[in-house]
Amino acid sequence: MNGAQAMLEWLAGSGIRYLFGNPGSSELPLMDALVGEQRLQYILGLQEIPVMAIADGYAQASGGPAVVNLHIACGLGNAMGMLYNAAKSGAPLLLTAGQHDQSFLLTEPILYSNLVDLARPYVKWAYEIRRLEDLVRAVRRAVKVALAPPSGPVFLSLPMDVLKAEGEIDLGGSTRVDPRLRPSREAVERAAEMLRGAGNPVFIAGDAVARGDAHRELARLAEFLGAPVYQQTVSGTCNFPSSHPLSLGPLPRVQKVVRKALDEADLLFSVGADLMTMSLPAEVEPVPPGLPIIHLHLDPWEIGKNYPARLGILGDPGETLRELLQELQHRLPPEKQKEAGIRAERIRRMKEERESALRERARKGRDLIPIPPLALMETIADALPPDGVVVDETISSGRGLQTFLRSEDPHSFYGMRGGGIGWGIPASLGIKVALPGRPVVGLIGDGSALYSIQGLWTAARYGLAVVWVICNNRGYRILKERTHALKGVSARTGTYVGMDLEQPGIDFISLSRALGVPAERCDTLGTFKHLFHQALDLGGPFLIDVQVEGNFED
Ligand SMILES: Cc1ncc(C[n+]2csc(CCOP(=O)(O)OP(=O)(O)O)c2C)c(N)n1
């Protein structure tokens, strides 16, 4: 066996079924070893942005690990933005890149760089394998580290001489670390005592809830205490079922809105959440000063990161919430249980009022041309099959989406945590590979789509039935809105430099068809509904270019 064959043998033997990549000459021993390999399918992306984001989507939706192979310095360089996104979402993935033969490195051959240094800021562990004897140990360790909580990408550089070297190789097994960490008895008792004393507790659910499959446990505790549940700002998954009567949806990245949501709380329970990712600084602090916080997370970095946690608990959300509920069931006196019931009823009514007000706003736009994005979001949410999976890179068009969506299970929604656009088209492909039985719909801004449009070809090549809805406002509306808010020259003149995608306009239909994906354009919600249903039934990839309103309200 040579190094490349040993690596594939180990991966296949550990149950890994896909290798996502884009090759170059330093990866050729690996490409050669893939010939005839039945257990591992190579999925080709036409540039490293799509490759990395496909792998990120796959890692998140499958639980990982995703395995990626890229081409040396510039291949890795192209992937950095999406590697950043994957690191932010804690995607368990093994990123590899070929390296030149080690005897050659000092001469600085073409495309050479120190790959470990390049990858290091965004991975949990980075290493260049120097000897064939170390290969299996390094791969096994890398996969273990990627999966162990807090999960995330790892990097291995694979010099060509190691991939080509031959020898006796003991493949051994693999190590998986059980992540279901339980907190101490004392921590559970203290948390129960704080929650018991609260008159107005508010919960924020983070991605660790969905990852740990703890919706049910969180719902039970929220019901028992009559606490509203918000999802963290910039959620990567569905952290709490949207139809639950205590679900008040995701917190927006707007400090003053978050502050309003938390102002009346007397206790904040952050369950597996990041407190809190914002886009721009603001004068208002989103968390009221002095608000007592219980912060539960599997990642110690997140606990008390920005706001002091009166009680920080390292633990698995599901395991901890189960114990906490048991403890509270012993402690909560009947009058407190009654108060919880009254609070729950108030929250349920508030949720209903908010939803019907938003539906009313959407309803007013249903017949307008161009389509107001809010009306489009309502239509999509209502037309989505119950087992549908939404991948969201709508940027400004998606406001209201999560209020309309009936996202029930952790896999029903995926959003971009990192903020590097170009993620949505390819991420939806990786999610489809991981969840082949579920309808996957990618909602993508026209600007974002163009960073990784080659991803469409991969869908056509491998028959991945994703439906993409391009929210086409012919520009970078979010940037226009934010420039406008500066109240400078743009706001006075209505001129926004570098934010229009017109003259020439971009023909998404030709672009999509050229890459092998059928596509149609529509201007009305009626046509959209028709096309959307057809696309969902097609059994192959499809792209709908929806012309939406590009102007924005002051
Ligand atoms: C890799 C990367 N480059 C640039 C940006 C800056 N950026 C943020 S949003 C945006 C425009 C998004 O346009 P579109 O997808 O059409 O959504 P819209 O704002 O029109 O809703 C840009 C360029 C970014 N976030 N990431």
The ligand as a Gaussian input file, in Angstrom:
#p B3LYP/6-31G(d) Opt

LIG

1 1
 C      -17.081000      36.902000       1.080000
 C      -17.831000      38.158000       1.294000
 N      -17.635000      39.208000       0.475000
 C      -18.325000      40.344000       0.640000
 C      -19.212000      40.475000       1.679000
 C      -19.957000      41.777000       1.906000
 N      -21.368000      41.640000       1.621000
 C      -22.259000      41.370000       2.587000
 S      -23.789000      41.269000       2.039000
 C      -23.317000      41.613000       0.455000
 C      -24.310000      41.717000      -0.649000
 C      -25.309000      40.606000      -0.651000
 O      -26.129000      40.773000      -1.780000
 P      -27.329000      39.812000      -2.054000
 O      -26.922000      38.418000      -1.829000
 O      -27.870000      40.137000      -3.380000
 O      -28.369000      40.159000      -0.922000
 P      -29.153000      41.535000      -0.661000
 O      -28.270000      42.374000       0.173000
 O      -29.429000      42.171000      -1.981000
 O      -30.368000      41.113000       0.064000
 C      -21.947000      41.779000       0.378000
 C      -21.202000      42.062000      -0.872000
 C      -19.376000      39.352000       2.534000
 N      -20.197000      39.365000       3.583000
 N      -18.693000      38.212000       2.303000

